[in-house]
Amino acid sequence: MNKLKTEFEELEQHLLEDEKPSLYLRDLAQNRWFMDSYPFS
């Protein structure tokens, strides 16, 4: 669970600080762990 927390903290940092967080999210969406783990509503 600690690894998952770290991944979400990294995601939050990118969303808050990146000039274009959509580029990071696009790359992240290619990773299966994100699509299986993120609580999409």
Backbone bond lengths (Angstrom), bond angles and torsions (degrees), N, CA, C in turn:
res aa  C-N    CA-C-N  psi(-1)  N-CA   C-N-CA  omega(-1)  CA-C   N-CA-C  phi
1 M - - - 1.457 - - 1.521 110.91 -
2 N 1.316 117.13 -31.95 1.456 121.43 -179.71 1.525 111.25 -61.37
3 K 1.336 117.21 -38.34 1.465 120.51 178.32 1.530 110.46 -63.63
4 L 1.314 116.64 -41.06 1.458 121.31 179.38 1.524 110.56 -63.65
5 K 1.317 116.75 -42.12 1.468 120.83 177.70 1.521 110.18 -60.70
6 T 1.313 116.68 -42.92 1.460 121.40 178.84 1.523 110.79 -61.95
7 E 1.317 116.72 -42.33 1.467 120.72 179.45 1.527 111.21 -62.53
8 F 1.336 117.43 -41.94 1.460 120.23 -179.65 1.524 111.83 -71.18
9 E 1.323 116.99 -33.20 1.463 119.69 175.32 1.523 110.34 -65.83
10 E 1.323 116.82 -39.03 1.464 120.86 176.31 1.527 110.59 -64.09
11 L 1.323 116.59 -42.28 1.463 121.43 177.23 1.528 110.40 -59.44
12 E 1.309 116.71 -46.74 1.462 121.07 179.39 1.523 111.28 -60.11
13 Q 1.318 116.86 -42.07 1.462 121.10 179.20 1.530 110.32 -60.97
14 H 1.316 117.40 -43.92 1.466 120.42 178.84 1.527 111.23 -63.61
15 L 1.325 117.15 -42.41 1.466 120.55 -179.84 1.525 111.73 -62.43
16 L 1.307 116.57 -36.78 1.460 120.53 -176.90 1.523 113.61 -83.53
17 E 1.332 117.71 -30.05 1.460 119.86 -168.94 1.528 115.43 -112.88
18 D 1.321 118.49 -24.96 1.466 119.63 -177.36 1.525 111.03 -71.07
19 E 1.317 115.15 145.25 1.460 119.72 175.27 1.527 110.49 -67.67
20 K 1.338 116.03 -36.88 1.469 121.43 178.63 1.534 108.88 -130.99
21 P 1.326 117.68 79.27 1.467 119.31 -178.16 1.522 113.25 -64.47
22 S 1.328 117.87 -19.27 1.465 119.91 179.57 1.528 111.33 -62.66
23 L 1.331 117.78 -30.87 1.466 120.27 177.48 1.521 110.37 -65.63
24 Y 1.317 116.44 -42.03 1.465 120.77 177.29 1.527 110.03 -64.34
25 L 1.328 116.87 -44.23 1.464 120.77 -179.45 1.522 111.81 -64.33
26 R 1.312 117.06 -36.81 1.467 120.46 178.18 1.526 110.25 -62.43
27 D 1.316 116.59 -44.84 1.464 120.00 177.67 1.524 111.03 -65.38
28 L 1.317 116.07 -40.18 1.456 121.19 -179.06 1.526 111.49 -64.94
29 A 1.311 117.09 -35.83 1.464 121.34 -179.69 1.529 111.86 -64.11
30 Q 1.316 117.57 -19.85 1.461 121.47 177.92 1.527 111.71 -76.89
31 N 1.339 116.45 -15.80 1.463 121.27 -179.98 1.521 109.92 -89.78
32 R 1.310 115.83 127.92 1.467 120.64 -175.68 1.531 112.69 -63.83
33 W 1.345 118.52 -35.71 1.466 119.86 -177.37 1.518 110.70 -58.49
34 F 1.328 116.97 -37.25 1.461 120.57 -177.99 1.525 110.76 -67.77
35 M 1.299 117.43 -45.89 1.457 121.01 -178.24 1.530 111.17 -66.45
36 D 1.322 117.10 -29.96 1.464 121.06 179.95 1.525 112.83 -86.38
37 S 1.330 117.81 -22.36 1.458 121.10 -171.34 1.516 114.98 -106.22
38 Y 1.306 117.44 -31.78 1.461 119.24 -175.19 1.527 110.17 -71.24
39 P 1.324 118.00 134.06 1.475 120.57 -177.13 1.530 112.78 -79.34
40 F 1.321 116.37 73.08 1.464 119.90 177.26 1.522 109.28 -65.51
41 S 1.314 116.63 142.03 1.471 118.50 179.07 1.516 110.73 -108.83
